[in-house]
């Protein structure tokens, strides 16, 4: 009986870790996309102002 409880707890922990990793991955993708967007905007403004990039 105790072995089943340990197994259930282990599965719960694995599930939480997987969810946490998925959440972090989504945040990383968002940050990467946002950084790309900001970089493009900075380059565009520099081009408009005639500065070298």
Biopython code that builds the backbone (N, CA, C, O; Angstrom):
import numpy as np
from Bio.PDB.StructureBuilder import StructureBuilder

atoms = [
    (1, "UNK", "N", (0.824, -1.200, 0.000)),
    (1, "UNK", "CA", (0.000, 0.000, 0.000)),
    (1, "UNK", "C", (0.865, 1.260, 0.000)),
    (1, "UNK", "O", (0.604, 2.201, -0.750)),
    (2, "UNK", "N", (1.881, 1.269, 0.835)),
    (2, "UNK", "CA", (2.761, 2.435, 0.905)),
    (2, "UNK", "C", (3.470, 2.643, -0.432)),
    (2, "UNK", "O", (3.721, 3.781, -0.830)),
    (3, "UNK", "N", (3.788, 1.570, -1.115)),
    (3, "UNK", "CA", (4.460, 1.672, -2.418)),
    (3, "UNK", "C", (3.563, 2.375, -3.436)),
    (3, "UNK", "O", (4.048, 3.168, -4.242)),
    (4, "UNK", "N", (2.272, 2.094, -3.405)),
    (4, "UNK", "CA", (1.329, 2.750, -4.324)),
    (4, "UNK", "C", (1.267, 4.246, -4.055)),
    (4, "UNK", "O", (1.218, 5.039, -4.996)),
    (5, "UNK", "N", (1.268, 4.645, -2.791)),
    (5, "UNK", "CA", (1.228, 6.067, -2.445)),
    (5, "UNK", "C", (2.492, 6.765, -2.939)),
    (5, "UNK", "O", (2.426, 7.879, -3.458)),
    (6, "UNK", "N", (3.632, 6.119, -2.780)),
    (6, "UNK", "CA", (4.886, 6.702, -3.255)),
    (6, "UNK", "C", (4.870, 6.842, -4.770)),
    (6, "UNK", "O", (5.321, 7.854, -5.306)),
    (7, "UNK", "N", (4.360, 5.843, -5.452)),
    (7, "UNK", "CA", (4.268, 5.877, -6.904)),
    (7, "UNK", "C", (3.336, 6.999, -7.342)),
    (7, "UNK", "O", (3.642, 7.723, -8.289)),
    (8, "UNK", "N", (2.204, 7.148, -6.663)),
    (8, "UNK", "CA", (1.258, 8.211, -6.999)),
    (8, "UNK", "C", (1.901, 9.573, -6.778)),
    (8, "UNK", "O", (1.759, 10.461, -7.619)),
    (9, "UNK", "N", (2.594, 9.752, -5.682)),
    (9, "UNK", "CA", (3.264, 11.013, -5.395)),
    (9, "UNK", "C", (4.338, 11.287, -6.441)),
    (9, "UNK", "O", (4.484, 12.423, -6.893)),
    (10, "UNK", "N", (5.077, 10.278, -6.823)),
    (10, "UNK", "CA", (6.113, 10.436, -7.840)),
    (10, "UNK", "C", (5.491, 10.850, -9.171)),
    (10, "UNK", "O", (6.016, 11.734, -9.849)),
    (11, "UNK", "N", (4.400, 10.234, -9.544)),
    (11, "UNK", "CA", (3.719, 10.594, -10.789)),
    (11, "UNK", "C", (3.193, 12.022, -10.719)),
    (11, "UNK", "O", (3.254, 12.759, -11.703)),
    (12, "UNK", "N", (2.680, 12.412, -9.561)),
    (12, "UNK", "CA", (2.201, 13.780, -9.380)),
    (12, "UNK", "C", (3.360, 14.763, -9.528)),
    (12, "UNK", "O", (3.221, 15.793, -10.189)),
    (13, "UNK", "N", (4.488, 14.453, -8.924)),
    (13, "UNK", "CA", (5.665, 15.315, -9.029)),
    (13, "UNK", "C", (6.129, 15.428, -10.475)),
    (13, "UNK", "O", (6.451, 16.518, -10.947)),
    (14, "UNK", "N", (6.163, 14.303, -11.172)),
    (14, "UNK", "CA", (6.552, 14.324, -12.583)),
    (14, "UNK", "C", (5.607, 15.197, -13.392)),
    (14, "UNK", "O", (6.043, 15.971, -14.244)),
    (15, "UNK", "N", (4.311, 15.069, -13.123)),
    (15, "UNK", "CA", (3.321, 15.877, -13.824)),
    (15, "UNK", "C", (3.522, 17.364, -13.582)),
    (15, "UNK", "O", (3.421, 18.170, -14.506)),
    (16, "UNK", "N", (3.806, 17.724, -12.337)),
    (16, "UNK", "CA", (4.038, 19.132, -12.008)),
    (16, "UNK", "C", (5.309, 19.663, -12.665)),
    (16, "UNK", "O", (5.338, 20.796, -13.147)),
    (17, "UNK", "N", (6.346, 18.851, -12.683)),
    (17, "UNK", "CA", (7.602, 19.267, -13.318)),
    (17, "UNK", "C", (7.412, 19.439, -14.819)),
    (17, "UNK", "O", (7.903, 20.407, -15.398)),
    (18, "UNK", "N", (6.713, 18.520, -15.444)),
    (18, "UNK", "CA", (6.456, 18.622, -16.892)),
    (18, "UNK", "C", (5.647, 19.879, -17.187)),
    (18, "UNK", "O", (5.943, 20.596, -18.143)),
    (19, "UNK", "N", (4.621, 20.155, -16.369)),
    (19, "UNK", "CA", (3.821, 21.364, -16.570)),
    (19, "UNK", "C", (4.689, 22.605, -16.394)),
    (19, "UNK", "O", (4.584, 23.555, -17.171)),
    (20, "UNK", "N", (5.532, 22.598, -15.391)),
    (20, "UNK", "CA", (6.419, 23.739, -15.146)),
    (20, "UNK", "C", (7.374, 23.945, -16.323)),
    (20, "UNK", "O", (7.599, 25.079, -16.745)),
    (21, "UNK", "N", (7.931, 22.867, -16.850)),
    (21, "UNK", "CA", (8.828, 22.970, -18.002)),
    (21, "UNK", "C", (8.088, 23.501, -19.225)),
    (21, "UNK", "O", (8.627, 24.316, -19.973)),
    (22, "UNK", "N", (6.863, 23.044, -19.430)),
    (22, "UNK", "CA", (6.062, 23.544, -20.548)),
    (22, "UNK", "C", (5.785, 25.037, -20.392)),
    (22, "UNK", "O", (5.862, 25.793, -21.361)),
    (23, "UNK", "N", (5.462, 25.457, -19.170)),
    (23, "UNK", "CA", (5.212, 26.880, -18.915)),
    (23, "UNK", "C", (6.466, 27.709, -19.191)),
    (23, "UNK", "O", (6.389, 28.775, -19.802)),
    (24, "UNK", "N", (7.613, 27.217, -18.742)),
    (24, "UNK", "CA", (8.863, 27.937, -18.979)),
    (24, "UNK", "C", (9.177, 28.007, -20.472)),
    (24, "UNK", "O", (9.670, 29.026, -20.956)),
    (25, "UNK", "N", (8.894, 26.932, -21.199)),
    (25, "UNK", "CA", (9.138, 26.909, -22.637)),
    (25, "UNK", "C", (8.270, 27.933, -23.356)),
    (25, "UNK", "O", (8.734, 28.626, -24.262)),
    (26, "UNK", "N", (7.008, 28.022, -22.947)),
    (26, "UNK", "CA", (6.098, 29.009, -23.545)),
    (26, "UNK", "C", (6.609, 30.421, -23.273)),
    (26, "UNK", "O", (6.588, 31.271, -24.163)),
    (27, "UNK", "N", (7.066, 30.674, -22.050)),
    (27, "UNK", "CA", (7.613, 31.993, -21.700)),
    (27, "UNK", "C", (8.860, 32.296, -22.519)),
    (27, "UNK", "O", (9.045, 33.424, -22.975)),
    (28, "UNK", "N", (9.714, 31.296, -22.708)),
    (28, "UNK", "CA", (10.929, 31.485, -23.491)),
    (28, "UNK", "C", (10.603, 31.817, -24.939)),
    (28, "UNK", "O", (11.232, 32.695, -25.530)),
    (29, "UNK", "N", (9.632, 31.128, -25.513)),
    (29, "UNK", "CA", (9.212, 31.404, -26.891)),
    (29, "UNK", "C", (8.680, 32.833, -26.988)),
    (29, "UNK", "O", (8.998, 33.553, -27.934)),
    (30, "UNK", "N", (7.868, 33.245, -26.006)),
    (30, "UNK", "CA", (7.323, 34.598, -26.006)),
    (30, "UNK", "C", (8.443, 35.632, -25.920)),
    (30, "UNK", "O", (8.438, 36.616, -26.660)),
    (31, "UNK", "N", (9.397, 35.415, -25.024)),
    (31, "UNK", "CA", (10.515, 36.352, -24.864)),
    (31, "UNK", "C", (11.333, 36.425, -26.149)),
    (31, "UNK", "O", (11.740, 37.513, -26.557)),
    (32, "UNK", "N", (11.577, 35.295, -26.787)),
    (32, "UNK", "CA", (12.332, 35.259, -28.037)),
    (32, "UNK", "C", (11.615, 36.040, -29.129)),
    (32, "UNK", "O", (12.233, 36.829, -29.844)),
    (33, "UNK", "N", (10.313, 35.820, -29.258)),
    (33, "UNK", "CA", (9.536, 36.537, -30.271)),
    (33, "UNK", "C", (9.501, 38.033, -29.979)),
    (33, "UNK", "O", (9.638, 38.848, -30.891)),
    (34, "UNK", "N", (9.319, 38.392, -28.724)),
    (34, "UNK", "CA", (9.269, 39.800, -28.342)),
    (34, "UNK", "C", (10.624, 40.480, -28.581)),
    (34, "UNK", "O", (10.681, 41.628, -29.022)),
    (35, "UNK", "N", (11.702, 39.763, -28.287)),
    (35, "UNK", "CA", (13.040, 40.307, -28.526)),
    (35, "UNK", "C", (13.268, 40.544, -30.011)),
    (35, "UNK", "O", (13.827, 41.570, -30.399)),
    (36, "UNK", "N", (12.841, 39.607, -30.837)),
    (36, "UNK", "CA", (12.970, 39.750, -32.283)),
    (36, "UNK", "C", (12.183, 40.954, -32.778)),
    (36, "UNK", "O", (12.664, 41.722, -33.612)),
    (37, "UNK", "N", (10.972, 41.112, -32.259)),
    (37, "UNK", "CA", (10.115, 42.241, -32.629)),
    (37, "UNK", "C", (10.773, 43.563, -32.239)),
    (37, "UNK", "O", (10.809, 44.501, -33.036)),
    (38, "UNK", "N", (11.293, 43.635, -31.010)),
    (38, "UNK", "CA", (11.940, 44.862, -30.542)),
    (38, "UNK", "C", (13.208, 45.160, -31.339)),
    (38, "UNK", "O", (13.474, 46.317, -31.666)),
    (39, "UNK", "N", (13.977, 44.148, -31.650)),
    (39, "UNK", "CA", (15.190, 44.328, -32.446)),
    (39, "UNK", "C", (14.850, 44.884, -33.825)),
    (39, "UNK", "O", (15.523, 45.791, -34.315)),
    (40, "UNK", "N", (13.818, 44.348, -34.442)),
    (40, "UNK", "CA", (13.395, 44.835, -35.756)),
    (40, "UNK", "C", (12.951, 46.293, -35.672)),
    (40, "UNK", "O", (13.263, 47.089, -36.557)),
    (41, "UNK", "N", (12.228, 46.642, -34.618)),
    (41, "UNK", "CA", (11.789, 48.029, -34.456)),
    (41, "UNK", "C", (12.968, 48.975, -34.252)),
    (41, "UNK", "O", (12.981, 50.074, -34.806)),
    (42, "UNK", "N", (13.946, 48.565, -33.471)),
    (42, "UNK", "CA", (15.131, 49.398, -33.240)),
    (42, "UNK", "C", (15.884, 49.606, -34.551)),
    (42, "UNK", "O", (16.306, 50.722, -34.854)),
    (43, "UNK", "N", (16.054, 48.539, -35.330)),
    (43, "UNK", "CA", (16.732, 48.661, -36.620)),
    (43, "UNK", "C", (15.974, 49.601, -37.548)),
    (43, "UNK", "O", (16.583, 50.406, -38.252)),
    (44, "UNK", "N", (14.640, 49.501, -37.550)),
    (44, "UNK", "CA", (13.825, 50.356, -38.411)),
    (44, "UNK", "C", (13.975, 51.822, -38.014)),
    (44, "UNK", "O", (14.104, 52.690, -38.878)),
    (45, "UNK", "N", (13.959, 52.100, -36.723)),
    (45, "UNK", "CA", (14.110, 53.478, -36.258)),
    (45, "UNK", "C", (15.492, 54.009, -36.617)),
    (45, "UNK", "O", (15.630, 55.160, -37.032)),
    (46, "UNK", "N", (16.510, 53.179, -36.458)),
    (46, "UNK", "CA", (17.864, 53.609, -36.812)),
    (46, "UNK", "C", (17.971, 53.910, -38.302)),
    (46, "UNK", "O", (18.630, 54.868, -38.707)),
    (47, "UNK", "N", (17.314, 53.082, -39.115)),
    (47, "UNK", "CA", (17.341, 53.320, -40.564)),
    (47, "UNK", "C", (16.630, 54.628, -40.890)),
    (47, "UNK", "O", (17.103, 55.403, -41.721)),
    (48, "UNK", "N", (15.503, 54.872, -40.241)),
    (48, "UNK", "CA", (14.754, 56.111, -40.474)),
    (48, "UNK", "C", (15.598, 57.326, -40.078)),
    (48, "UNK", "O", (15.575, 58.355, -40.753)),
    (49, "UNK", "N", (16.337, 57.196, -38.982)),
    (49, "UNK", "CA", (17.158, 58.299, -38.510)),
    (49, "UNK", "C", (18.483, 58.390, -39.251)),
    (49, "UNK", "O", (19.247, 59.331, -39.037)),
    (50, "UNK", "N", (18.764, 57.430, -40.114)),
    (50, "UNK", "CA", (19.972, 57.451, -40.909)),
    (50, "UNK", "C", (21.220, 57.010, -40.185)),
    (50, "UNK", "O", (22.333, 57.313, -40.616)),
    (51, "UNK", "N", (21.045, 56.290, -39.079)),
    (51, "UNK", "CA", (22.199, 55.790, -38.333)),
    (51, "UNK", "C", (22.609, 54.434, -38.870)),
    (51, "UNK", "O", (21.791, 53.661, -39.367)),
    (52, "UNK", "N", (23.897, 54.172, -38.754)),
    (52, "UNK", "CA", (24.371, 52.835, -39.123)),
    (52, "UNK", "C", (24.040, 51.860, -38.017)),
    (52, "UNK", "O", (24.067, 52.194, -36.832)),
    (53, "UNK", "N", (23.721, 50.618, -38.441)),
    (53, "UNK", "CA", (23.344, 49.586, -37.469)),
    (53, "UNK", "C", (24.557, 48.756, -37.109)),
    (53, "UNK", "O", (24.456, 47.830, -36.304)),
]
sb = StructureBuilder()
sb.init_structure("model")
sb.init_model(0)
sb.init_chain("A")
sb.init_seg("    ")
for serial, (resi, resn, name, xyz) in enumerate(atoms, 1):
    if name == "N":
        sb.init_residue(resn, " ", resi, " ")
    sb.init_atom(name, np.array(xyz, "f"), 0.0, 1.0, " ", f" {name:<3s}", serial, name[0])
structure = sb.get_structure()
